[in-house]
Amino acid sequence: MQMKRRTLMAAAIFGIAAASVNAMSAQASEKVSLTISFSYGPYSELFDALARKFEETHPNVKITTLQPINGTHEEHLQQVLRAAVTGGLPDVSFQGNHLLPILVQRGLPVPLDPLIKQDPDFASLGLTEGAKSVGRIAGATYGLGFQSSAPAIFYNSDLLTKAGGDPEKLPKTWPEIVDLAKRIKAQNPEAMGGYFDYASSGAFTFQAIIRGLGGEMMKPDNKTIAFNGPEGLHAMKLLKQFVTGGGMRDMSRDQAYQAFGAGTIGVMPAASSNLSQFEKLSGGRFQVLVGPWPIAANGKLPTGGRTAVIFTRDPAKQAAAWDYLKFVTGPEGQTMMVKFTGSLPNNEKAIKDPALLGKFYQENPNQFATTQQLSDLGDWYTFPGDNAVKINTAINDDLQSVVSLKLEPDAALDKMVKDVQALLPR
């Protein structure tokens, strides 16, 4: 019976999506309003700018960007899941790449394949294969990749130079990075030599260490934990080294970002999408440098970012939402996104056109540096079952126990394994 209900729901959604395409021309002059949800307050400026630019060429559409939850992708997801129960789902939402399977499991995103197949302009939009594949679940398309990010190491050029570092030869291994953080701390007792952005959405940076070393979060059967090996222990020990050697103090992510911008943190492993924010926060007081994330020959790094999905079942809104998705993932929208966030683009036309990002990358070496590990990127792993969000929260809590020195790395890893195992599907 449950399968029958899901089949009927899927058929209904498919029919609405197809109907919205057929109704596009008839609805061209109809006034339509769209609500857009996203996470992270500082991105309000970007999404407001995208809305106004889209409205210039679509005067019949009015876009309202909802007040963003200034938290993680997981907190945004929970907000949307509550809205699905109480009513008030946004028409379009930008969700963490790793969370799309959870939304699809609940039947919330509109399948996009009917829209794609009946849209003659889609093939020439210029989307990268990654932008297309990130929105596919079990062979069906439910979203388009809006924003991608890679793990990166950020440096305060002044603190690095004073500690004997070379801005032209940034560290490439974890021992080199930790050693630099120690030297910065020794030179500047009041500062933090380094801060590891451990409390990231979807355990992004924790995954990046493990998978960069060639490890995995789970075995291929997706039932057996795999991060409890040497790669996981290395990650825990590395975190402690940032504390005991680099002087890292436990604080919120926002506090850490502000401290980096104020010039009191020398090294910060985080997501590349923070680049533009860090440059703004630094206010020209020092140069922000971007270095590569250490990776083994058999390693891969998770691809962070956001995927755009449509929730509305109204045909007129759906048609407008589809045009909006094409705009924000198209050449102009992607150029705006990259310049604002420093994230990786998902549109080939934007990358290659000198008038868009081609010349921009030539003039902004930091922005170009974030693209240098594109070939190292893989998926952003999502734990199976209904407790994926709880698992990521448990992982962050266990990482914090190392940062606060409440547990030794091996004990924290053992606890993490037990915590995650208890939340996996039986």
C-alpha positions as CSV (number, residue, x, y, z in Angstrom):
1,M,0.0,0.0,0.0
2,Q,2.8,2.4,0.9
3,M,4.5,1.7,-2.5
4,K,1.2,2.3,-4.3
5,R,0.8,5.7,-2.5
6,R,4.3,6.7,-3.5
7,T,3.7,5.7,-7.1
8,L,0.5,7.7,-7.2
9,M,2.3,10.7,-5.7
10,A,5.2,10.5,-8.1
11,A,2.7,10.2,-11.0
12,A,0.8,13.3,-9.8
13,I,4.0,15.3,-9.4
14,F,5.2,14.3,-12.8
15,G,1.9,15.3,-14.3
16,I,2.0,18.8,-12.7
17,A,5.6,19.3,-13.9
18,A,4.6,18.4,-17.4
19,A,1.6,20.6,-17.3
20,S,3.7,23.6,-16.1
21,V,5.8,23.3,-19.2
22,N,2.8,23.2,-21.5
23,A,1.4,26.2,-19.8
24,M,4.5,28.4,-20.0
25,S,3.5,30.5,-23.0
26,A,-0.1,31.0,-21.8
27,Q,1.3,32.2,-18.4
28,A,3.9,34.6,-19.7
29,S,1.9,37.7,-18.8
30,E,0.4,36.3,-15.6
31,K,1.7,37.8,-12.4
32,V,3.5,35.2,-10.3
33,S,5.1,35.4,-6.9
34,L,7.9,33.0,-5.8
35,T,9.3,32.5,-2.3
36,I,13.0,31.4,-2.0
37,S,14.6,29.8,1.0
38,F,18.3,29.4,1.7
39,S,20.7,29.2,4.7
40,Y,23.4,31.5,6.0
41,G,22.5,35.2,6.6
42,P,25.5,36.7,4.7
43,Y,24.2,35.2,1.5
44,S,21.1,37.5,1.7
45,E,22.8,40.1,-0.4
46,L,23.5,37.5,-3.2
47,F,20.1,36.1,-3.3
48,D,18.4,39.5,-3.3
49,A,20.7,40.6,-6.2
50,L,19.8,37.4,-8.1
51,A,16.1,38.1,-7.6
52,R,16.3,41.7,-8.8
53,K,18.4,40.7,-11.9
54,F,15.9,37.9,-12.7
55,E,12.9,40.2,-12.3
56,E,14.4,42.6,-14.9
57,T,13.9,40.1,-17.7
58,H,10.8,38.5,-16.1
59,P,8.6,41.5,-15.0
60,N,5.6,39.2,-14.4
61,V,7.5,37.4,-11.6
62,K,8.0,38.8,-8.1
63,I,10.6,37.0,-5.9
64,T,10.6,37.1,-2.2
65,T,13.7,35.8,-0.4
66,L,12.6,34.4,2.9
67,Q,14.5,35.3,6.1
68,P,17.4,32.9,6.1
69,I,18.3,30.6,9.0
70,N,21.7,31.7,10.0
71,G,22.9,28.2,10.6
72,T,23.9,25.0,8.9
73,H,22.4,23.2,5.9
74,E,21.0,20.7,8.4
75,E,19.1,23.4,10.3
76,H,17.7,24.7,7.0
77,L,16.6,21.2,6.1
78,Q,14.8,20.8,9.4
79,Q,13.1,24.1,8.8
80,V,11.8,22.9,5.4
81,L,10.7,19.5,6.8
82,R,8.7,21.3,9.5
83,A,7.1,23.5,6.8
84,A,6.2,20.4,4.8
85,V,4.1,19.3,7.8
86,T,2.6,22.6,8.9
87,G,2.3,24.2,5.5
88,G,4.3,27.1,4.1
89,L,6.9,25.3,2.0
90,P,8.9,27.7,-0.1
91,D,8.4,27.6,-3.8
92,V,12.2,27.1,-4.4
93,S,14.9,26.1,-2.0
94,F,18.7,25.9,-2.0
95,Q,19.6,22.8,0.0
96,G,23.0,21.3,0.9
97,N,24.1,18.9,-1.8
98,H,24.3,16.1,0.6
99,L,20.8,16.5,1.9
100,L,18.9,16.0,-1.4
101,P,18.3,12.3,-0.8
102,I,16.5,13.1,2.4
103,L,14.1,15.4,0.6
104,V,13.5,13.0,-2.2
105,Q,12.8,10.2,0.2
106,R,10.0,12.3,1.6
107,G,8.6,13.1,-1.9
108,L,9.1,16.9,-1.6
109,P,11.1,18.1,-4.7
110,V,9.4,18.3,-8.0
111,P,11.0,15.9,-10.6
112,L,12.7,18.1,-13.2
113,D,13.1,15.6,-16.1
114,P,9.7,16.6,-17.7
115,L,10.8,20.2,-17.6
116,I,14.2,19.4,-19.0
117,K,12.9,17.3,-21.8
118,Q,10.4,19.9,-23.0
119,D,12.8,22.8,-22.7
120,P,14.7,23.5,-26.0
121,D,17.1,25.9,-24.2
122,F,18.3,23.6,-21.5
123,A,20.9,21.7,-23.5
124,S,22.7,25.0,-24.4
125,L,22.6,26.4,-20.9
126,G,26.2,25.4,-20.2
127,L,25.8,23.4,-17.0
128,T,28.8,21.3,-16.0
129,E,28.2,17.6,-15.6
130,G,28.7,18.0,-11.9
131,A,25.8,20.5,-11.7
132,K,23.6,18.0,-13.4
133,S,24.7,14.9,-11.6
134,V,24.5,16.4,-8.1
135,G,20.7,16.7,-8.5
136,R,20.2,13.1,-9.7
137,I,18.8,10.4,-7.4
138,A,18.3,6.9,-8.7
139,G,18.5,8.1,-12.3
140,A,15.9,10.9,-11.9
141,T,16.7,14.7,-11.7
142,Y,15.3,16.6,-8.7
143,G,17.7,19.6,-8.6
144,L,20.3,21.6,-10.3
145,G,23.7,22.3,-8.8
146,F,23.8,26.0,-7.9
147,Q,27.0,26.3,-5.9
148,S,30.0,24.0,-5.3
149,S,32.9,24.3,-2.9
150,A,36.0,22.4,-2.1
151,P,38.0,22.0,1.1
152,A,40.7,24.7,1.2
153,I,43.3,26.0,3.6
154,F,43.1,29.8,4.3
155,Y,46.1,31.8,5.6
156,N,46.8,35.2,7.0
157,S,49.7,36.3,4.8
158,D,51.1,38.7,7.5
159,L,51.2,36.1,10.2
160,L,52.5,33.4,7.8
161,T,55.4,35.7,6.7
162,K,56.4,36.7,10.2
163,A,56.5,33.0,11.1
164,G,58.9,32.3,8.3
165,G,56.4,31.0,5.8
166,D,56.6,31.7,2.1
167,P,53.4,33.0,0.4
168,E,54.6,31.6,-2.9
169,K,55.2,28.1,-1.4
170,L,52.2,27.3,0.8
171,P,52.2,24.0,2.8
172,K,51.0,20.9,1.0
173,T,50.9,18.3,3.9
174,W,49.2,18.3,7.3
175,P,52.6,18.1,9.2
176,E,53.7,21.3,7.3
177,I,50.4,23.0,8.0
178,V,50.5,22.1,11.8
179,D,54.1,23.2,12.0
180,L,53.3,26.6,10.5
181,A,50.4,27.0,13.0
182,K,52.8,26.2,15.8
183,R,55.3,28.8,14.6
184,I,52.6,31.4,14.2
185,K,51.4,30.8,17.8
186,A,54.9,31.0,19.1
187,Q,55.4,34.4,17.4
188,N,52.0,35.7,18.5
189,P,51.0,34.4,21.9
190,E,47.7,36.3,21.9
191,A,46.6,34.9,18.5
192,M,45.6,31.4,17.4
193,G,48.1,29.8,15.1
194,G,45.3,27.9,13.6
195,Y,41.6,27.1,13.8
196,F,40.2,24.0,12.2
197,D,36.6,24.6,11.1
198,Y,35.4,21.3,12.5
199,A,31.7,22.0,13.1
200,S,30.8,22.2,9.4
201,S,27.6,21.1,7.8
202,G,27.5,17.4,6.9
203,A,30.8,16.8,8.7
204,F,32.3,18.4,5.6
205,T,35.8,19.1,6.8
206,F,36.0,15.8,8.9
207,Q,35.1,13.9,5.7
208,A,37.7,15.9,3.8
209,I,40.5,14.7,6.0
210,I,39.4,11.1,6.0
211,R,38.7,10.9,2.3
212,G,41.6,13.0,1.3
213,L,43.8,10.4,3.0
214,G,42.1,7.6,1.0
215,G,39.6,6.5,3.6
216,E,35.8,6.4,3.5
217,M,33.0,7.2,5.9
218,M,31.2,3.9,5.2
219,K,32.0,0.6,3.5
220,P,30.5,0.0,0.0
221,D,27.6,-1.9,1.6
222,N,26.6,1.4,3.2
223,K,26.0,-0.5,6.5
224,T,29.4,-0.8,8.0
225,I,31.3,2.1,9.4
226,A,34.7,2.7,7.7
227,F,35.9,5.9,9.4
228,N,37.2,4.0,12.4
229,G,40.5,3.1,10.7
230,P,43.8,5.0,10.6
231,E,42.4,7.8,8.6
232,G,39.8,8.6,11.3
233,L,42.3,8.4,14.1
234,H,44.6,10.7,12.0
235,A,41.7,13.2,11.8
236,M,41.2,13.2,15.5
237,K,44.9,13.6,16.3
238,L,45.2,16.4,13.8
239,L,42.4,18.3,15.5
240,K,44.1,18.0,18.8
241,Q,47.4,19.2,17.3
242,F,45.6,22.4,16.2
243,V,44.6,22.8,19.9
244,T,47.8,21.9,21.7
245,G,50.2,23.1,19.1
246,G,48.4,25.9,17.3
247,G,46.5,27.3,20.2
248,M,43.1,26.7,18.8
249,R,40.3,27.7,21.2
250,D,36.8,26.2,21.0
251,M,34.4,28.8,19.7
252,S,31.4,29.1,17.4
253,R,32.1,29.2,13.6
254,D,30.9,32.8,13.4
255,Q,33.3,33.8,16.2
256,A,36.1,32.0,14.4
257,Y,35.4,33.7,11.1
258,Q,35.3,37.1,12.8
259,A,38.6,36.3,14.5
260,F,40.2,35.3,11.2
261,G,39.0,38.5,9.6
262,A,40.4,40.5,12.5
263,G,43.8,39.0,11.9
264,T,44.0,36.8,15.0
265,I,44.1,33.4,13.4
266,G,46.9,32.3,11.1
267,V,45.7,29.2,9.4
268,M,42.1,28.0,8.9
269,P,41.0,24.8,7.1
270,A,37.5,25.4,5.8
271,A,35.3,25.4,2.7
272,S,36.4,27.4,-0.3
273,S,33.0,29.1,-0.3
274,N,34.2,31.2,2.6
275,L,36.8,33.0,0.5
276,S,34.9,36.2,-0.4
277,Q,33.6,36.5,3.2
278,F,37.1,36.2,4.6
279,E,38.4,38.8,2.2
280,K,35.6,41.2,3.2
281,L,36.1,40.5,6.9
282,S,39.9,41.2,6.6
283,G,39.1,44.7,5.3
284,G,42.4,44.9,3.5
285,R,44.3,44.7,6.8
286,F,46.1,41.6,5.4
287,Q,46.1,39.5,2.3
288,V,44.1,36.2,2.5
289,L,45.9,33.4,0.9
290,V,44.3,30.1,-0.3
291,G,46.3,26.9,-0.3
292,P,45.5,23.3,-1.3
293,W,43.9,20.7,0.9
294,P,46.3,17.8,1.5
295,I,45.4,14.8,-0.5
296,A,46.9,11.3,-1.0
297,A,47.3,9.7,-4.4
298,N,44.2,7.6,-3.8
299,G,42.3,10.3,-2.1
300,K,39.1,12.2,-3.0
301,L,37.6,15.3,-1.5
302,P,33.9,16.0,-0.9
303,T,32.1,18.6,-3.0
304,G,30.2,21.0,-0.8
305,G,27.6,23.5,-1.9
306,R,23.9,23.9,-2.6
307,T,21.4,22.4,-5.0
308,A,18.4,24.3,-6.2
309,V,15.1,22.4,-6.0
310,I,11.4,23.3,-6.7
311,F,8.7,22.5,-4.2
312,T,5.7,24.3,-5.6
313,R,3.0,22.2,-7.3
314,D,1.2,25.2,-8.8
315,P,1.7,25.1,-12.6
316,A,2.2,28.9,-13.0
317,K,4.7,29.1,-10.1
318,Q,6.4,26.0,-11.4
319,A,7.0,27.5,-14.8
320,A,8.4,30.7,-13.2
321,A,10.5,28.6,-10.8
322,W,12.0,26.7,-13.7
323,D,13.0,29.9,-15.4
324,Y,14.5,31.1,-12.2
325,L,16.5,27.8,-11.8
326,K,17.9,28.2,-15.3
327,F,18.9,31.8,-14.5
328,V,20.7,31.1,-11.3
329,T,22.6,28.1,-12.8
330,G,23.1,29.9,-16.1
331,P,26.2,32.0,-17.1
332,E,25.0,35.3,-15.6
333,G,23.7,33.8,-12.3
334,Q,26.8,31.7,-11.8
335,T,29.1,34.7,-12.5
336,M,27.2,36.7,-9.8
337,M,27.4,33.7,-7.4
338,V,31.2,33.2,-7.8
339,K,32.1,36.8,-7.4
340,F,30.0,37.1,-4.2
341,T,31.0,33.8,-2.5
342,G,34.3,32.6,-4.0
343,S,32.6,29.2,-4.6
344,L,33.2,27.0,-7.7
345,P,31.1,27.7,-10.7
346,N,28.8,25.1,-12.2
347,N,28.5,26.6,-15.7
348,E,31.1,26.1,-18.5
349,K,30.0,29.3,-20.4
350,A,30.6,31.4,-17.4
351,I,34.1,29.9,-16.9
352,K,35.2,30.3,-20.5
353,D,33.7,33.7,-21.3
354,P,36.2,36.5,-20.7
355,A,33.4,38.9,-20.1
356,L,32.1,36.7,-17.3
357,L,34.6,34.7,-15.2
358,G,37.5,34.2,-17.7
359,K,39.0,37.6,-17.1
360,F,37.9,37.6,-13.4
361,Y,40.0,34.6,-12.7
362,Q,43.0,36.1,-14.4
363,E,42.7,39.2,-12.1
364,N,41.8,37.3,-8.9
365,P,44.4,34.6,-8.2
366,N,42.8,33.6,-5.0
367,Q,39.5,32.9,-6.7
368,F,41.4,30.9,-9.4
369,A,43.3,29.0,-6.7
370,T,40.0,27.5,-5.4
371,T,39.5,25.8,-8.8
372,Q,42.8,23.9,-8.8
373,Q,41.5,20.8,-7.1
374,L,38.5,20.3,-9.2
375,S,39.9,16.9,-10.4
376,D,40.2,15.8,-6.8
377,L,36.5,16.3,-6.0
378,G,34.0,13.5,-5.4
379,D,30.6,13.2,-3.8
380,W,29.6,14.7,-0.4
381,Y,28.7,11.5,1.5
382,T,25.3,11.3,3.1
383,F,24.7,8.7,5.8
384,P,21.7,6.3,5.1
385,G,18.4,6.3,6.9
386,D,16.2,8.9,8.6
387,N,18.9,9.9,11.1
388,A,21.5,11.4,8.7
389,V,21.1,14.8,10.3
390,K,21.4,13.4,13.8
391,I,24.5,11.5,12.8
392,N,26.3,14.6,11.6
393,T,25.3,16.4,14.8
394,A,26.8,13.5,16.8
395,I,30.0,13.6,14.8
396,N,30.4,17.4,15.5
397,D,29.7,16.8,19.2
398,D,32.4,14.2,19.3
399,L,34.9,16.4,17.4
400,Q,34.2,19.1,20.0
401,S,35.1,16.8,22.8
402,V,38.6,16.7,21.3
403,V,38.8,20.5,20.8
404,S,37.7,21.0,24.4
405,L,40.3,18.4,25.5
406,K,37.5,16.4,27.3
407,L,38.5,13.2,25.4
408,E,41.7,11.9,23.8
409,P,41.5,11.3,20.1
410,D,41.2,7.5,20.3
411,A,38.5,7.7,23.0
412,A,36.6,10.3,21.0
413,L,36.8,8.1,17.8
414,D,35.5,5.1,19.7
415,K,32.6,7.1,21.1
416,M,31.9,8.5,17.6
417,V,31.7,5.0,16.2
418,K,29.2,4.0,18.9
419,D,27.2,7.1,18.5
420,V,26.9,6.7,14.7
421,Q,26.2,3.0,14.9
422,A,23.3,3.6,17.2
423,L,21.7,5.9,14.6
424,L,22.2,3.8,11.5
425,P,19.3,1.8,10.1
426,R,18.8,-1.5,11.7
